[in-house]
Amino acid sequence: MKPVKIAMMSLTHGHTRKYYQTLRDNSKLDWVASCAEDQTAKDVYELYKTGVPCYLSAEEMFEKHPDIEAVVLASANSKHLEQVKFCAERGIHILSMKIPTFNMEEYDEMIRICDKAGIVCQVELEMHYNPVVIRLKKLLQDGVIGKILSVQATNITLSPVWAFPWQGSPEASFGSRVPLKSGDARFRGGALCDHPHIFDLVRWLTGADFKTIYSAVAPNLREDLEVEDMLLVNGKMSDGTAFLFDPSWSRMEERLKVPGPGWEVFPKRMEVNLTITGEKGVLVCDCFGPNVYHNGAPNDRYTVQYTYFDEWVGLIDEFVDCIRNHKEPMINLKWHKQTIEAMNACYESIAEGSPVKLG
């Protein structure tokens, strides 16, 4: 199969730096160019010495590399609609970072634009391709624990705001400046906007959609943020499955401008754990379990080196297959929209102080 000629746009998303390895090492891709949001993003990019040219203008990048077939949109949530339009006009396939948009009118416009252009638009939610999660789904399909009764899931990390400031901006993250609730000085756009993975996973694992959601926020660990960093979500799925999610920024970090070893304080920078209870038993899944822990460089203290399986391999494999064989990706815009509706319902529940019904 001919490698897909791919580029990156903006370079301001928290997952950006993972792609510096993925796009270079994956034989199914030919990484030809990048364009940075600003000089700061370009300066950080240059630290990684990829050997791939980087521009400060998407127009210049496409002019100099007319053979580009696909892009990774590594940008703020608020940038996605304009960039989707820009790519669709050129027939460029899209791998979009986590949240396309929280605005449902914008979401519908993206769907219409991509359908009209006949391009692949895959939402980058890599946890679906984690081998541990794939094994979990197979066990559930095989009926090992019988009918699912409940799902408890964590998606807890440190805060990326210090390296990626837009993630602390309500306008750039959520899309507008909406207060969390009456009497609260904070706004929508924090940890919840960074952690859609477990919302998607529970739909994927159960085959059901969200029916009722109740969410509540805690006081911030980081008092200088104007968005939320601690919250819980619970409710029921359409098949009766109960769920409890913790999608918080509850791990503390060193406020480094360029993340690296020593970014975490204690005990590790992220945890994505699932506990599935069924009529016949319980399955527990730790998606980031096998790690190396040590005290040492660069700050002479606790540091984590991740050794988990690379779920980006499966994600890219599907993206390339969809482009070359005209398929629809598993995490496509139409399917993912219900996940975003559920996350919006979390914010509505926080504002109203009561459960919200969907569908």
N, C-alpha and C positions, 0 to 999 in steps of 0.2 A: 504494500500500500504506500502510495506517495505521501511523504510527510506534509503536514499542513503548515503553510507559512503563517506564522503568528507574530503578533506584536502586543505590547502592553501600553495602556493609557493611564495617565495621572500619577501612578506610583505612590498614592497617599493612603492606601488601605492597610490595615494591620497584617493582612496575609501576603502583602506584596513581596516581601523578601523571601518567602517560601518559593515563589515562582522563579526567582533568580536561579535556583537549583533545578526546579522541575522543568522549566522551559529549555534549559541548556542540556540536561541529561537525557530527556525522553526522546528516543529515536523516532517517535511518530510525529515530532514537531520540528520545525525549522524556524528558530527564533531569529527574526531579521531586524527588529527595531523596537524602540520604546519612545514614548514621549512623556515628559514630566509636567506636573501641574504648575510647578514654579521652580525657581533656581534652588531652593532648599531641598526639594525632592530630588532634583538632578544631582546635587552635591552628595547626598546620601547614596544615591544609585552608583555614583562613581567609586565609592568606597569598596564596592563588591567586585569591581574589575571584571565584568562579564564579557567584555570585548564586543558587546552589541551596541550600536550607535543609539544615542538618546537625544531627542529634540525637545524644544520648549513649545512646539506647536504641532497639533495633530495634523493640520493641513500640510505642513512641511513634511512630516513623516510619511503621509500617504503619497505625496507628490514624488518623493525620492524613492519610495518603495511601493510602486503600484501593484506588485504581485502579492501583497498582504491579503490573506484569505479570512483570517479570524483575529479577534482581539480579546485580551483579558481586561475587563473594566475594573481597574484597581483604584477606585475613586470613592469620594464621599457619596452617601445615599442620595443627596440632593442633586448630584451631577448626572445621575443615571439616565433620566429621560432625554436630556439634550444629547447625551452621548449615544444612546440607542438610536435616536433619529439620525445622527451624524453617520453612524455605521450602516444603518439600514439603507440609507440613500446610496451607499456605495456597495451594497450587497455583501457586507462583511458579517460573518458569523460572530456571535457574542457569548463569552463566558463571563457572567456578571457576578460580582461579589455579593455576598450574603443577602442583602435587602435591596430589591429593585427600587421600591418606594413604599412609603406608608400611606400615600394618597391614592385612594382607590380609583379616582378618575384618571390619574397618571398611569396607574397600573393597567387599566383597560386600554389606554392609548398605546402603551408599550406592546400589549398583545396584538392590537390591530396593526400597528406598524410592522411588527416582525412577521405576522401572517401575510400581510400584503407583499412584503419584500421576499418572502420565501426563505428566510434565514433561520438558522438554529440559534436559539437563545436559551442557554442552560444556566441555572442559578447555582452558584458555587456553594454547595453545602457538603463538604467533604466527608462528614461523619458517616454518610450512607455507604461509603466505600471502604470504611475501616474493616479489616478482616475479622476483628472481634465482634463487631456489630453484625456483619453478614452471618457469622456463625450463630449469633444469638437469634437472628430472624429464622434461620433454618431450624433450630431447636423448637422455636415457637410453632412453625409451620408443621413440624413433625408431631406436635401435640405432647411434647415431653412434660409440660406442666398443666396440660388441659386448657380449658377456657381461661383467658386472661381476666383477672378481677381488678388488678390495680397496677399502675406504673409509677414508681418514684424515680425522679431523675435530677441530677445536678449538672449544671454547666457553669462552673464557677472559675473565675480567672482573676488576674490582676487587671488594673485599668490601663488601657492603651492610650489614654488621653495625652500623656506627656510626650509621647513620640508621634502621635497622630491627633493633633489638636481638634480637628473637625468632629471627632467622636465625643467631645465635650460640649459641642455647640448644638443647641436645640434645632436651629434652622438647618444646619448641614446634616445632622443625624436623623432627626424625626421629620424634618421638612418644613417645620413652622414652630413658632414659639407658643406652646400650649402649656399652661400651668398644670402640674400634676393633680392638684386638688385645691379646693378653697382653703385659704390660710397657709398654704405651703409655698415657700419661695422658689422651689425647684420647678423644673420643666421636663416634659417628655423628651427622651432622646439619649438615655444613658445605657445602663447594663442590659436592659431588656432589648434595646435595639441592636446590641452586639451579640445576642445569644439566641438566634432562632433555631439552632440545631435540634434541641430536644423537642421543640414544638413540632418540627417536621418529622422527627424520628418516631414519635408516638403515633402519628397518623400512618406512617409507613409500616410500623410493626403491627398495628392493630387492624389496619384497613378501614378504620372509622374516622369520623370527623369530630370536631369539637362541638359540644352541645351547650354546656354551661361552664362559665369561668368566673372565678372570684380571685382577686389579686389585692395584695396590700404591700406598701413600702415601709421600710424601716428608716430611722435617721441615718444619714450618710456617714460612712467611715471617713470619707474625705470631705471635710466641711467646705473646702474651697470650690468644689464642683457645683454647677448649677443644674445638673441632671442627676437622676437617681443612680445609686450604686448598689442598693440592697433591696431585694423584694422576694416575695413568694407568690406562687400561682397554684391554685387547685381547682378541681371541677370534675366534670364527667364527659366522656365521649358518647357519641351517638349509639354505640353498642353497649353502653352501661359501664365501661371501664372507668374507674376512678383514677385520677392522677394528681401528683404533687410535684411541682417543679421549683427548683432554686436556680434561677438564671442571674446570679449576682456577680458583681466585682468584689468578692469577699476575700481575695488574696491580695496582700499588700506588696507594693513594688518600690524599687528604687526609681526615681523619676529621671531615667536616662532618656536622652533624645534619640539614641540609637539602641534599641533593645539588644541584649546579648547575655552571656553568662553573668550571673549576679543581678539580673533584673528582678528576680523573685526575692522575697524576704524569708518566708517560711509558711507552709512546709513545701509547696511546689506551686508553680505558676498557674496550673490549670488542672481541673478534674472534670471529666465527663463520665459519670457513673449512672447506671440504670439498675434498678431492682424491680423485676417483674414477678408479681404474685399471681399464681393460677390456682385452679381447683385441686391440682395434684402436687403442687410444690412451688418452689421459688428459684428464679435464675438471677444471678448477680453478675453484672458486666462492668469491668473497669477498662475504659477505652484507652487510657494512657498509663497503664500499670508499670510496664518494664522500663524503668529509668535508672540512671546512675546518679548517686548523690555524693557530694564531697564538700569538704571545707577547703577553700583555696582561692585561686585567682578568679576574678581580678581584684576582689575586695577583701580577701582573706577571711571569708565566711561562707556560710552555706550556699551551695550552688547546685542546680539541677541540669543534667544533660539528658535530653530525651532520646530514647532508643526505640520508640514505638514503631509499628508498621507504617509504611508510607501510603496513606489512603489517597494521596494525590495521583497515584499511578492509575487506580481504577477510575477516578474522576476524569482524567485526561483520556484514557482509553475510550470511555463512553463518548466524550466530546468529539474526538476524531472519528469514531464510528458513525456518529449521527451526521457529521458533515459529509463524509465520503459516501454514506449509504442512504442519505436522505431520511433519517429517522428522527423521532422526537425524543429528547432526553427524559430520563426519569424525573428529574427536578426541573420541570418546564414551568413557564410563567402561569399557565392556566391551573396546573395542579398546585403550585406554590401559593397562589393567591389566597386560598383558604387559611393557610398558615398565618399570613399577614393579617387577615381579618381577625383571627384569634388573638394575635398580639395587640392589635388595636383595641380589642375587647378587654384586654388586661388593663390598658390605660383608662378605658371607660369605667371599669370596675373600681379602680383606684380613685377616680374622680367622684364617683357616685357613692362609694362605700358599700356597695351591694353587688350580688352576682349579676352577670350579664348572660342572657341567652342568645345563641347563634342559630341561624338557619330557620 
